Amino acid sequence: MSRTEHAAEETGDEVAGIVLDQVERLLAQHLTPALRTACDGAAGAAAWPADLWTALAESGLPLALVPEADGGFGLAAGTAARLIRRCGRAALPLPLPETVAGAALWAAAGGGASADALSLVPRGGPVRIAPQAKGFVLDGRVAQVPWGGSVAAFLLDAVDAAGVPQLVRIAAPGTIRDTHHNLAGEPRDTLDLTGCTVPADDIRAAPGWATEAGVPSVESVGAWVRAQQMVGALETCLGSALDHAQERQQFGRPLAKFQAIQHMLAEAAGHVAAATAAADLAAACWGDPRFVLATAIAKARCGEAAGHVAAIGHQIHGAMGFTQEHPLHRATRRLWSWRDEFGSDALWQERIGRAVCAGGGAALWPMLVRLRGGAG
């Protein structure tokens, strides 16, 4: 490594440390127990913590992954992924992860930078766009939209009259038909977009790296976000289980002294390590042709880990881990929800299998080498 490269790496590490420390301070300052209770929508409408969002937005975090040339922070994708993991670890009740990745995707498509809260719309029924006198008009209905009633804009995949996929950014249309929540109490709404008009500048071709093998760009980026969030929640779950096993006494000694508990913790740690490695690879592939395959691997592996680690976490905590008062559920309910959003494990595993089969046996090893960054 040259002196210039070494200096650049040190500078990048320093910036990453500053940004992540800033996130920790903001969350510690604003994310109080009372706010968490108000934001838990499991039993009703979840509150939107406006003061916390304002603090995050004023710090520039929504544009963390947008290049400086496009008006953003210009963080490396690996640092942005660590930022999103911090959000997952803290069970942040705001769509900052979606906004960070969505703003960067829109910038990569040639759109302008905006720090407004943004939602990524999962693929559902087809949304079609048609030209009109001024701009375009949408036709379609989408469900399970994260934070649909609170964000300022949405990013979604649509198709034009010729069947060509397009990336669309729409201002919040105010056409929420149904308000729901996922298992974690996070808002997941249904939007009716029929008749919604969009300026021509808000419809763009998605960047090729996000649409490899015909995967819609918002779906691939959304899966990337959920994989990074799951790593954070997995860390929380494992850390809580380790602490409880060391502190809880049974038969005169800590739970961690029992061999069966040790085996369970080791199994959970193995899943967390594998999921983290897969998510690291996906972060390293942001913006290049390996992105979709790496994201498929990360989403599938993190989803698999979610089921095992959540189960082990609850088994070690026992009955107290199932109470509303214990914080474990904030991690496990999100893991159970996030693993199914933007494509289930089975969907992404099927895509991995199709990618492998399409190249044949002879192409498998070169594919793996390229995926890891080699010349292959």
Phi, psi and omega in degrees: 000132180286166178298321180297315180295320180295318178296320179296320180295317179297320178297317178298319178296321180295316179297317179301317179298319180297314182296313183292323175296321179298318178299314180301318181295317180296318180293319179295325182285320189257331189272073183276163176304321180295321179292321178299317180298317180293330184270355179279106184268016183299329183248012181169198183288127179284139179283151175261112182284085188298320181296320179293317178298317179300317179296318179293318181293318181293338178279353180087004186297325178302334180256023185302321186265354178284132180302151179300324180297337180259010177095013182254193182278328178075029177291152172295151182299325178297321178291319177299322178296320178294324175299314180295324178295322176299321177296317178294322180295323182271359184054049183300123181273050180210153181274042176298317178302315178297321181293317180301309182286321181295319178297322179291321177298316180296320177295321178295335177274001179096008179277169180278162180273137177214135180270007179296149177300133188230142176245145174261124186270120178296156178289131177221231173295151183296135173255125183249149178239142179223143180289150173219188186305316178233103178082221185223160177237142181261157176215117179157172182223135182231145182239169178058040181277119181297127174057035186301328182271001186239335186281165180269339184203164179231149168246132180214159175268135178220172177233143179273186185298334180271003180082013181274128179295143179224150174261126187238134173246123181235141172292148182310114189280349180067030182242045178287123180267323181219141177247125181226179175222151172279184184299334181275359181086008178279140182299133175222105192250162176254130181243135172259111185263003182300124180086358179288128182263146183225131175297154181301327181291345181261016173234122185217159173286132180291148177299140185300326183295338182267359186232023179303145177059025176076009178285129179301142187296317181293325178294316181293318179291321176298320177295322176299316179298312183296324178298315179295319178298319181297324177301315178298316179292324176298319178298318178298314182296314180295316180299319179295319180295319178297314180298315182296319181295329180279332185266328185281129181257135173221131180055036173083009178210159181297150177304326183296346179277348180276133185298322180297320178293320178300318178296318180296317179295321178295320178297315179297318180297323177296318178295319180295319180296317180293318179296320179296318179298318179294319179292325175299317179298316179298321178296319180293338183264004178303128174087005177230170188298347178279354192302310186295315180295317179296322178293321177301316179296315182295314182296318180293316183289319178294322177296320177296316179297325183304314181297315182292312186291321178297318180296316180294319179302315180289325180295321180288322180287335182072206187298325184295335179289346180265359182278154178294330183287332181279135185286353183304322185297335180296328177277312187289322178294326177289321177301314180295328180280310187295330183294338180263350183272144183058041176102128180284172175305315184298319180298312182288327175295322176297320179294323176298314180299319179295321179295321179291314182293328181297328181270344183081169183300322183294336183267355186295309182297313176303325178298316180294322179296315179295323180298325179276001176099009179271178182280334176052000000 
